[in-house]
Amino acid sequence: MILVTGGLGFIGSHTSRALLDMGERCVIGGRTAGRSPDVLATGGQAVVEPMDCTDLDSLLGVGERHDITGIVHLAAAGLGAETPLDELWANTRALFNVLRAAQEWDVARVVLASSIGVYGGAEVAEAYREDVPLPIGSAHLIPAHKKSAEILAGAVSGNTGLDVVSVRIGAIWGPLGRPASPFFGAPQLVHAAVGGNAVPGPLYAEDAIDMCYVRDCGRAIALLQTAEALSHRTYNVGSGRTTTNREVAEALASAVPGRAPGLAEGRRPGTAPGVRLDVDRLRGDTGFQPEYDLDRAVGDYVRWLRAGNPR
């Protein structure tokens, strides 16, 4: 069985769903044992286990109850911690516990969630490639932890033989995601259109980012977990193109006629043009191709929200 930590969360739910659709059996881990999202109707192929990745005994107990053959580590421990140091310590402790459990269980592969944020400050012209030199410093806790996690994971792979792969995930949006993001406008635009509300704060038409619909993101991660062999230790997960707020608004004009929110012209002052994620590695080693273009993604998300789902 494949253990998905954070498997009841946003990306975790869709990754679990994709693995189940591939015929895999899953242990879906979460800090709470609440109701599983509707997207995770499993038909008996999965079991939900409450777990705390910062507690090694709790984590190892899962392996006593189930035959774990692979791990996708998506849990973000320590969110909302009182201090930055607490958050970093919780996430680092969870990382070491997952790697320790993987070694003890002799799993086939561990996939670790990293972030597009690790590229912050990197000097590139058109696309972020996995071999771009990364700046050492990070102004935000998340990319700081993800960079260190990638380094540690690489060292573990090189010295123990454990197959550990880091996935640098781009801007993800869709069902179960937050209705607003500080990094890109698509979630706000869709929620405003469905609710008939104004967008809080100005969104600029030409602001662009590499957006990946969450159903495609989950499938990409599942493909990396189940691939027979991989050629690299790091993979970008994104759409491979940038999408502007204007394009999102145009898709909404078709999906929700008369309700597409207004946008400010141009690009937010002081921002640089969007840079896409190069996903050639992902495509080459797994055959991944996005199934959701922008129009299909917007239509799917609109239907999801109109069915009464709050996010």
Secondary structure as a PSIPRED ss2 file (coil, helix, strand):
# PSIPRED VFORMAT (PSIPRED V4.0)

   1 M C   1.000  0.000  0.000
   2 I E   0.000  0.000  1.000
   3 L E   0.000  0.000  1.000
   4 V E   0.000  0.000  1.000
   5 T E   0.000  0.000  1.000
   6 G C   1.000  0.000  0.000
   7 G C   1.000  0.000  0.000
   8 L C   1.000  0.000  0.000
   9 G C   1.000  0.000  0.000
  10 F H   0.000  1.000  0.000
  11 I H   0.000  1.000  0.000
  12 G H   0.000  1.000  0.000
  13 S H   0.000  1.000  0.000
  14 H H   0.000  1.000  0.000
  15 T H   0.000  1.000  0.000
  16 S H   0.000  1.000  0.000
  17 R H   0.000  1.000  0.000
  18 A H   0.000  1.000  0.000
  19 L H   0.000  1.000  0.000
  20 L H   0.000  1.000  0.000
  21 D H   0.000  1.000  0.000
  22 M C   1.000  0.000  0.000
  23 G C   1.000  0.000  0.000
  24 E C   1.000  0.000  0.000
  25 R C   1.000  0.000  0.000
  26 C E   0.000  0.000  1.000
  27 V E   0.000  0.000  1.000
  28 I E   0.000  0.000  1.000
  29 G E   0.000  0.000  1.000
  30 G E   0.000  0.000  1.000
  31 R C   1.000  0.000  0.000
  32 T C   1.000  0.000  0.000
  33 A C   1.000  0.000  0.000
  34 G C   1.000  0.000  0.000
  35 R C   1.000  0.000  0.000
  36 S C   1.000  0.000  0.000
  37 P C   1.000  0.000  0.000
  38 D H   0.000  1.000  0.000
  39 V H   0.000  1.000  0.000
  40 L H   0.000  1.000  0.000
  41 A C   1.000  0.000  0.000
  42 T C   1.000  0.000  0.000
  43 G C   1.000  0.000  0.000
  44 G C   1.000  0.000  0.000
  45 Q C   1.000  0.000  0.000
  46 A E   0.000  0.000  1.000
  47 V E   0.000  0.000  1.000
  48 V E   0.000  0.000  1.000
  49 E E   0.000  0.000  1.000
  50 P E   0.000  0.000  1.000
  51 M C   1.000  0.000  0.000
  52 D C   1.000  0.000  0.000
  53 C C   1.000  0.000  0.000
  54 T C   1.000  0.000  0.000
  55 D C   1.000  0.000  0.000
  56 L H   0.000  1.000  0.000
  57 D H   0.000  1.000  0.000
  58 S H   0.000  1.000  0.000
  59 L H   0.000  1.000  0.000
  60 L H   0.000  1.000  0.000
  61 G H   0.000  1.000  0.000
  62 V H   0.000  1.000  0.000
  63 G H   0.000  1.000  0.000
  64 E H   0.000  1.000  0.000
  65 R H   0.000  1.000  0.000
  66 H C   1.000  0.000  0.000
  67 D C   1.000  0.000  0.000
  68 I C   1.000  0.000  0.000
  69 T C   1.000  0.000  0.000
  70 G E   0.000  0.000  1.000
  71 I E   0.000  0.000  1.000
  72 V E   0.000  0.000  1.000
  73 H E   0.000  0.000  1.000
  74 L C   1.000  0.000  0.000
  75 A C   1.000  0.000  0.000
  76 A C   1.000  0.000  0.000
  77 A C   1.000  0.000  0.000
  78 G C   1.000  0.000  0.000
  79 L C   1.000  0.000  0.000
  80 G C   1.000  0.000  0.000
  81 A C   1.000  0.000  0.000
  82 E C   1.000  0.000  0.000
  83 T C   1.000  0.000  0.000
  84 P H   0.000  1.000  0.000
  85 L H   0.000  1.000  0.000
  86 D H   0.000  1.000  0.000
  87 E H   0.000  1.000  0.000
  88 L H   0.000  1.000  0.000
  89 W H   0.000  1.000  0.000
  90 A H   0.000  1.000  0.000
  91 N H   0.000  1.000  0.000
  92 T H   0.000  1.000  0.000
  93 R H   0.000  1.000  0.000
  94 A H   0.000  1.000  0.000
  95 L H   0.000  1.000  0.000
  96 F H   0.000  1.000  0.000
  97 N H   0.000  1.000  0.000
  98 V H   0.000  1.000  0.000
  99 L H   0.000  1.000  0.000
 100 R H   0.000  1.000  0.000
 101 A H   0.000  1.000  0.000
 102 A H   0.000  1.000  0.000
 103 Q H   0.000  1.000  0.000
 104 E H   0.000  1.000  0.000
 105 W H   0.000  1.000  0.000
 106 D C   1.000  0.000  0.000
 107 V C   1.000  0.000  0.000
 108 A C   1.000  0.000  0.000
 109 R E   0.000  0.000  1.000
 110 V E   0.000  0.000  1.000
 111 V E   0.000  0.000  1.000
 112 L E   0.000  0.000  1.000
 113 A E   0.000  0.000  1.000
 114 S E   0.000  0.000  1.000
 115 S E   0.000  0.000  1.000
 116 I H   0.000  1.000  0.000
 117 G H   0.000  1.000  0.000
 118 V H   0.000  1.000  0.000
 119 Y H   0.000  1.000  0.000
 120 G C   1.000  0.000  0.000
 121 G C   1.000  0.000  0.000
 122 A C   1.000  0.000  0.000
 123 E C   1.000  0.000  0.000
 124 V C   1.000  0.000  0.000
 125 A C   1.000  0.000  0.000
 126 E C   1.000  0.000  0.000
 127 A E   0.000  0.000  1.000
 128 Y E   0.000  0.000  1.000
 129 R C   1.000  0.000  0.000
 130 E C   1.000  0.000  0.000
 131 D C   1.000  0.000  0.000
 132 V C   1.000  0.000  0.000
 133 P C   1.000  0.000  0.000
 134 L C   1.000  0.000  0.000
 135 P C   1.000  0.000  0.000
 136 I C   1.000  0.000  0.000
 137 G C   1.000  0.000  0.000
 138 S C   1.000  0.000  0.000
 139 A C   1.000  0.000  0.000
 140 H C   1.000  0.000  0.000
 141 L H   0.000  1.000  0.000
 142 I H   0.000  1.000  0.000
 143 P H   0.000  1.000  0.000
 144 A H   0.000  1.000  0.000
 145 H H   0.000  1.000  0.000
 146 K H   0.000  1.000  0.000
 147 K H   0.000  1.000  0.000
 148 S H   0.000  1.000  0.000
 149 A H   0.000  1.000  0.000
 150 E H   0.000  1.000  0.000
 151 I H   0.000  1.000  0.000
 152 L H   0.000  1.000  0.000
 153 A H   0.000  1.000  0.000
 154 G H   0.000  1.000  0.000
 155 A H   0.000  1.000  0.000
 156 V H   0.000  1.000  0.000
 157 S H   0.000  1.000  0.000
 158 G H   0.000  1.000  0.000
 159 N H   0.000  1.000  0.000
 160 T H   0.000  1.000  0.000
 161 G C   1.000  0.000  0.000
 162 L C   1.000  0.000  0.000
 163 D C   1.000  0.000  0.000
 164 V E   0.000  0.000  1.000
 165 V E   0.000  0.000  1.000
 166 S E   0.000  0.000  1.000
 167 V E   0.000  0.000  1.000
 168 R E   0.000  0.000  1.000
 169 I E   0.000  0.000  1.000
 170 G C   1.000  0.000  0.000
 171 A E   0.000  0.000  1.000
 172 I E   0.000  0.000  1.000
 173 W E   0.000  0.000  1.000
 174 G C   1.000  0.000  0.000
 175 P C   1.000  0.000  0.000
 176 L C   1.000  0.000  0.000
 177 G C   1.000  0.000  0.000
 178 R C   1.000  0.000  0.000
 179 P C   1.000  0.000  0.000
 180 A C   1.000  0.000  0.000
 181 S C   1.000  0.000  0.000
 182 P C   1.000  0.000  0.000
 183 F C   1.000  0.000  0.000
 184 F C   1.000  0.000  0.000
 185 G C   1.000  0.000  0.000
 186 A H   0.000  1.000  0.000
 187 P H   0.000  1.000  0.000
 188 Q H   0.000  1.000  0.000
 189 L H   0.000  1.000  0.000
 190 V H   0.000  1.000  0.000
 191 H H   0.000  1.000  0.000
 192 A H   0.000  1.000  0.000
 193 A H   0.000  1.000  0.000
 194 V H   0.000  1.000  0.000
 195 G H   0.000  1.000  0.000
 196 G C   1.000  0.000  0.000
 197 N C   1.000  0.000  0.000
 198 A C   1.000  0.000  0.000
 199 V C   1.000  0.000  0.000
 200 P C   1.000  0.000  0.000
 201 G C   1.000  0.000  0.000
 202 P C   1.000  0.000  0.000
 203 L C   1.000  0.000  0.000
 204 Y E   0.000  0.000  1.000
 205 A C   1.000  0.000  0.000
 206 E C   1.000  0.000  0.000
 207 D C   1.000  0.000  0.000
 208 A E   0.000  0.000  1.000
 209 I E   0.000  0.000  1.000
 210 D C   1.000  0.000  0.000
 211 M E   0.000  0.000  1.000
 212 C E   0.000  0.000  1.000
 213 Y E   0.000  0.000  1.000
 214 V H   0.000  1.000  0.000
 215 R H   0.000  1.000  0.000
 216 D H   0.000  1.000  0.000
 217 C H   0.000  1.000  0.000
 218 G H   0.000  1.000  0.000
 219 R H   0.000  1.000  0.000
 220 A H   0.000  1.000  0.000
 221 I H   0.000  1.000  0.000
 222 A H   0.000  1.000  0.000
 223 L H   0.000  1.000  0.000
 224 L H   0.000  1.000  0.000
 225 Q H   0.000  1.000  0.000
 226 T H   0.000  1.000  0.000
 227 A C   1.000  0.000  0.000
 228 E C   1.000  0.000  0.000
 229 A C   1.000  0.000  0.000
 230 L C   1.000  0.000  0.000
 231 S C   1.000  0.000  0.000
 232 H C   1.000  0.000  0.000
 233 R C   1.000  0.000  0.000
 234 T E   0.000  0.000  1.000
 235 Y E   0.000  0.000  1.000
 236 N E   0.000  0.000  1.000
 237 V E   0.000  0.000  1.000
 238 G C   1.000  0.000  0.000
 239 S C   1.000  0.000  0.000
 240 G C   1.000  0.000  0.000
 241 R C   1.000  0.000  0.000
 242 T C   1.000  0.000  0.000
 243 T E   0.000  0.000  1.000
 244 T E   0.000  0.000  1.000
 245 N H   0.000  1.000  0.000
 246 R H   0.000  1.000  0.000
 247 E H   0.000  1.000  0.000
 248 V H   0.000  1.000  0.000
 249 A H   0.000  1.000  0.000
 250 E H   0.000  1.000  0.000
 251 A H   0.000  1.000  0.000
 252 L H   0.000  1.000  0.000
 253 A H   0.000  1.000  0.000
 254 S H   0.000  1.000  0.000
 255 A H   0.000  1.000  0.000
 256 V C   1.000  0.000  0.000
 257 P C   1.000  0.000  0.000
 258 G C   1.000  0.000  0.000
 259 R C   1.000  0.000  0.000
 260 A C   1.000  0.000  0.000
 261 P C   1.000  0.000  0.000
 262 G C   1.000  0.000  0.000
 263 L C   1.000  0.000  0.000
 264 A E   0.000  0.000  1.000
 265 E C   1.000  0.000  0.000
 266 G C   1.000  0.000  0.000
 267 R C   1.000  0.000  0.000
 268 R C   1.000  0.000  0.000
 269 P C   1.000  0.000  0.000
 270 G C   1.000  0.000  0.000
 271 T C   1.000  0.000  0.000
 272 A C   1.000  0.000  0.000
 273 P C   1.000  0.000  0.000
 274 G C   1.000  0.000  0.000
 275 V C   1.000  0.000  0.000
 276 R E   0.000  0.000  1.000
 277 L E   0.000  0.000  1.000
 278 D C   1.000  0.000  0.000
 279 V C   1.000  0.000  0.000
 280 D H   0.000  1.000  0.000
 281 R H   0.000  1.000  0.000
 282 L H   0.000  1.000  0.000
 283 R H   0.000  1.000  0.000
 284 G H   0.000  1.000  0.000
 285 D H   0.000  1.000  0.000
 286 T H   0.000  1.000  0.000
 287 G C   1.000  0.000  0.000
 288 F C   1.000  0.000  0.000
 289 Q C   1.000  0.000  0.000
 290 P C   1.000  0.000  0.000
 291 E C   1.000  0.000  0.000
 292 Y C   1.000  0.000  0.000
 293 D C   1.000  0.000  0.000
 294 L H   0.000  1.000  0.000
 295 D H   0.000  1.000  0.000
 296 R H   0.000  1.000  0.000
 297 A H   0.000  1.000  0.000
 298 V H   0.000  1.000  0.000
 299 G H   0.000  1.000  0.000
 300 D H   0.000  1.000  0.000
 301 Y H   0.000  1.000  0.000
 302 V H   0.000  1.000  0.000
 303 R H   0.000  1.000  0.000
 304 W H   0.000  1.000  0.000
 305 L H   0.000  1.000  0.000
 306 R H   0.000  1.000  0.000
 307 A C   1.000  0.000  0.000
 308 G C   1.000  0.000  0.000
 309 N C   1.000  0.000  0.000
 310 P C   1.000  0.000  0.000
 311 R C   1.000  0.000  0.000
